[in-house]
Amino acid sequence: MPKRPGHCYSKIEPRPYVKKKTRKKKELVRGVPDSKIQVFEMGARGARFPVYVHLIAKEAGQIRHFALESARISANRVLEKQSVSKEGYHLKVRVYPHHVLRENKMMAFAGADRLQDGMRRAFGKPIGTAARVTANQKIISIGVIPQLLEAAKLALKRAAAKLPLPCTIQVTSTSV
């Protein structure tokens, strides 16, 4: 069965469904597939840069782990092509996909009425994870040297095209 489109999961539900850990024992949600995004920092880790460029969400919503990974890959690809080395930038994904998404699978072809239960026991099975984002929250940050400022803006513009929420790009400079 194919994946549902991203707009099915972009609105925030009232309560998060996350993996719980208690003091005495771990209560885990069973069957949650691993997140596609494994690397959250790229480039020169721990280095300080004079210019930081941030991708900021305009409104609240959820971003699936597929979208976060594709945004990270596209932004990193632009920076690697423009930069001389990996020491010229630091890319960091600032949100983590912790919210477990569920789907009540329904069959939508002829003769399916005998195989499905409709809304009976409609809690759903875990199909993936998503990051919950509030309005004006930083999603991705890139620290660069001043010569790569335009490349960082282009990288975040390409990354914003992969996300289901409207985003803005903000440039900040640090004088250390």
N, C-alpha and C positions, 0 to 999 in steps of 0.2 A: 504494500500500500504506500503511495507516495506521501511525502511530507506536506503538511498544510502550509499555506503561505504565511509569511511573517506577520501580517496584519491580524491574524487570528490570536496572536499572543502579545501584541504590542501594548495593549491596555493593562493597567495594573488592577489585579484582583484585590478584594478586600484584605485577605490574610495571606502572608507568604507560606509556602509549603517547603520547608528546608529540612536538611538532615539534622536531627537533634542529637546532642550529646549531654547526658546527665552525669552526675558525679559518680554514681555507683556502677552504672552500665551504659553502654552505648545503644541508643535506639536509632537504628539506621533505616532509611527508606530503602526498600529492596528494589533492585533492578534498575537503578538510575544509570544510564549510559555515561561514560566518561566525557568530560568536557573536551571539545576540539582544541580550545586554546590552552596550551601548556606553558608557553613562554610569555611572561608579562613585561620583561625588560630586555631591551636590545641596544646594541651600541656600546658606548663607554659607560659602564655602570659606576656609580659613585663619583663621577666627574662633575664639576660645577661649570655651568655655561653662562655667558652673559645674557643670552636671550632665550626665553621660553615661550613656546607657542602651544596653546591649549585648544582642544576641541570640546565645546561646551554644549550640553543639551538645552534646547529652548523650552521643552516641556517634559513632563514626567512620562515615563513609560518603561517598557521592558525591552531588553536587547538580548536576542538569543545568542548562544555561544558560537554558532556558525557565523553570524554577522560580525561578532567581535574578532574572530580569527581572520576573516577575509579583510576586515578593515586594517588589522595589524599587518597582514602580509602586503597589502597594496601600499600602505604608508612606508613600510620598511623598504620595499622595492624602489620607490621613488628616491628615498634617501640614499640607498646604496649606489644608485646610478649617478647621483649628483655629487656625493661625498668622495673624497680621496681615500679615506679609510673609515673604519668603524669607530675611530676615536674622535670623529668630528661631530657626533650627535649622540643623544641618549633618548630613546623612545620608551615610554612607559604607559601601559594600559592600566588605568586607575580603578576600573570596576571589575568585580569578580562575579561570575555567573553562579549564584548559590540557590536561586529559586528553582524548584523542580517543576517542570511543566508536565501536565497530565493530558491524556487524550482518551476519550471514550470512542473507540473505533466503531464506526457504523459502515455497513456495506450498502452501497448505493447502486446496485445493479438489479436486474429483473430476477425475481425469485428470492430476494434477500430477506423477505419478511419472515421466513421460517428460521433464519439463522441468527437473527439479532434479537436482543431483549429490549431495545429502545432505551427508556430512562430507568429501567430497573437496574440497580447496583451501578449507577453511572459515575462512580468516583473516577475512573480512568486509570490507565497504566502510565508510568513515567516514560516520557519519550525524549527528554533532554533537559537542559538547564537554561536559565536566563538571568541576566543582571538587572536589578531594579534600579532605575535612574530617576532622580528628582530633577525638577527644573533648575537650571543654572549650575548643574553638577559637571565637573571635569570628567571626561571619558578617557581621552588620550592626551598625554603631554609629551612634547618634544623639546629637549634642550639642544641648542645649536650654537655654533660660532656665528658671528654676524654675517659672514659671507654666504651662509646657507639659509638665510631667513626666507627667501622666496621659495626655495626648495621645500622647506618645512611647511610653508603655507600650502603649497601644491600637494604635498603628501597628505595633509589633513583634509584638504578639499576632496581628494580621491577617497580617503577613508570615510568621510561623511556620506558619500554616495552609497556606501555599503550598509549604512545603518538605517533602521526604520523610523528614526525620530529626526525632526529638523534640528540642525546644529549650527553653531556659529564658531568662528575662529577668533581667538583673542591672543594678542601678543603682549608679553610682559618682559621687562628688562630688570635684571638684578644688578645692583652696583655693590659689589662686595669689596 
